[in-house]
Amino acid sequence: MSQKICKGCGNKIPRKKPGTNEKTNKSRYFCYNCRPFKSPYSHPPEHKSERRRRKEYLAKMLGGHCANCGYNKSLSALSFHHKNPAKKSFDISNNGNLMGNWQIVLMEAKKCKLLCLNCHSEIHNGK
């Protein structure tokens, strides 16, 4: 079984819980130092601000507004849509991928266009 790498710090994720001999049976993406919180969806405040800073940069790089309708009121309502799904390596915004290797994230963002959530949903639903 190959060792998993933490998406936060790049170190190996231990199979045993710290201070115990008990193995974790969960699929982990972060080591215990990067994700010591009870909820798997909570992040430390500095992580949230860095994530937002990165999304702001990518959004500006892609025009700063929805490529279809021009919406630009809320960064949270903008998403990255891959122009060619066959060339998609990963979702930029999901599972902490935005916090991965910055050069890889930039290369993936260049395959996308910025869309508001409504336009993105319409495209995926064939409208």
C-alpha positions as CSV (number, residue, x, y, z in Angstrom):
1,M,0.0,0.0,0.0
2,S,1.5,3.3,-1.0
3,Q,1.9,6.1,1.5
4,K,-0.5,9.1,1.0
5,I,0.9,12.6,0.8
6,C,-0.7,15.5,2.8
7,K,-2.2,18.2,0.5
8,G,-1.4,20.8,3.0
9,C,2.3,20.4,3.8
10,G,3.4,17.6,1.4
11,N,4.6,15.3,4.1
12,K,3.5,11.6,4.4
13,I,0.3,11.0,6.2
14,P,0.8,8.5,9.1
15,R,-1.4,5.4,9.1
16,K,-1.6,5.5,12.9
17,K,-3.2,8.1,15.0
18,P,-0.7,10.2,17.0
19,G,0.0,8.8,20.5
20,T,-1.8,5.5,19.9
21,N,-1.2,2.2,18.2
22,E,-4.6,2.5,16.5
23,K,-4.6,2.6,12.7
24,T,-7.0,5.0,11.0
25,N,-9.4,3.5,8.5
26,K,-10.4,6.8,7.0
27,S,-9.2,8.1,3.7
28,R,-7.2,11.1,4.7
29,Y,-6.0,14.0,2.5
30,F,-4.3,16.0,5.3
31,C,-1.9,15.0,8.0
32,Y,-2.9,15.5,11.7
33,N,-0.9,18.7,11.8
34,C,-2.7,20.3,8.9
35,R,-6.2,19.0,9.7
36,P,-6.5,18.7,13.5
37,F,-10.1,19.9,13.5
38,K,-13.2,17.9,14.3
39,S,-15.0,18.7,11.1
40,P,-13.3,17.5,7.9
41,Y,-14.7,20.6,6.2
42,S,-13.3,23.2,8.5
43,H,-10.0,24.9,7.8
44,P,-7.8,27.2,9.9
45,P,-8.5,30.9,9.2
46,E,-5.1,31.4,7.4
47,H,-6.0,28.5,5.1
48,K,-9.3,30.2,4.2
49,S,-7.7,33.5,3.4
50,E,-5.0,31.9,1.3
51,R,-7.7,29.9,-0.6
52,R,-9.6,33.1,-1.2
53,R,-6.5,34.9,-2.4
54,R,-5.7,32.2,-4.8
55,K,-9.3,32.1,-6.2
56,E,-9.3,35.9,-6.6
57,Y,-6.0,35.7,-8.6
58,L,-7.4,32.9,-10.9
59,A,-10.7,34.8,-11.3
60,K,-8.8,38.0,-12.4
61,M,-6.6,35.9,-14.7
62,L,-9.8,34.6,-16.4
63,G,-11.4,38.0,-16.8
64,G,-13.0,38.5,-13.3
65,H,-16.6,37.9,-14.5
66,C,-18.8,35.2,-15.9
67,A,-17.8,34.5,-19.5
68,N,-21.4,34.0,-20.5
69,C,-23.5,36.7,-18.7
70,G,-20.9,39.0,-17.1
71,Y,-21.9,38.4,-13.5
72,N,-19.2,39.6,-11.0
73,K,-20.9,40.5,-7.7
74,S,-19.6,37.5,-5.6
75,L,-16.5,35.5,-5.9
76,S,-18.2,32.6,-4.2
77,A,-20.8,32.4,-7.0
78,L,-18.0,32.0,-9.7
79,S,-16.7,28.7,-10.7
80,F,-14.1,27.2,-13.1
81,H,-15.5,25.3,-16.1
82,H,-13.2,23.2,-18.2
83,K,-13.5,24.1,-21.9
84,N,-12.6,20.5,-22.9
85,P,-13.5,17.9,-20.3
86,A,-11.3,15.3,-21.9
87,K,-8.2,17.4,-20.9
88,K,-9.4,17.9,-17.3
89,S,-6.9,16.7,-14.7
90,F,-8.8,17.7,-11.6
91,D,-11.5,20.1,-10.3
92,I,-9.8,23.3,-9.2
93,S,-12.2,24.2,-6.4
94,N,-13.0,20.8,-5.0
95,N,-11.3,18.8,-2.2
96,G,-8.6,21.4,-1.5
97,N,-7.1,21.2,-5.0
98,L,-6.9,25.0,-5.1
99,M,-4.3,24.7,-2.3
100,G,-2.1,22.3,-4.1
101,N,1.0,23.0,-6.1
102,W,0.5,26.5,-7.5
103,Q,2.1,25.9,-10.9
104,I,-0.1,22.9,-11.5
105,V,-3.2,24.8,-10.4
106,L,-2.3,27.6,-12.9
107,M,-1.8,25.2,-15.7
108,E,-5.2,23.6,-14.9
109,A,-6.9,27.1,-14.7
110,K,-5.7,27.9,-18.2
111,K,-7.9,25.0,-19.4
112,C,-11.0,26.7,-17.9
113,K,-13.3,29.6,-18.3
114,L,-14.9,31.5,-15.4
115,L,-18.7,31.0,-15.1
116,C,-21.3,32.0,-12.6
117,L,-23.0,29.0,-10.9
118,N,-26.2,29.5,-12.9
119,C,-24.4,29.5,-16.3
120,H,-22.2,26.6,-15.2
121,S,-25.3,24.6,-14.2
122,E,-27.0,25.3,-17.5
123,I,-24.0,24.2,-19.5
124,H,-23.8,20.9,-17.6
125,N,-27.5,20.3,-17.9
126,G,-27.4,20.9,-21.7
127,K,-29.4,24.2,-21.9
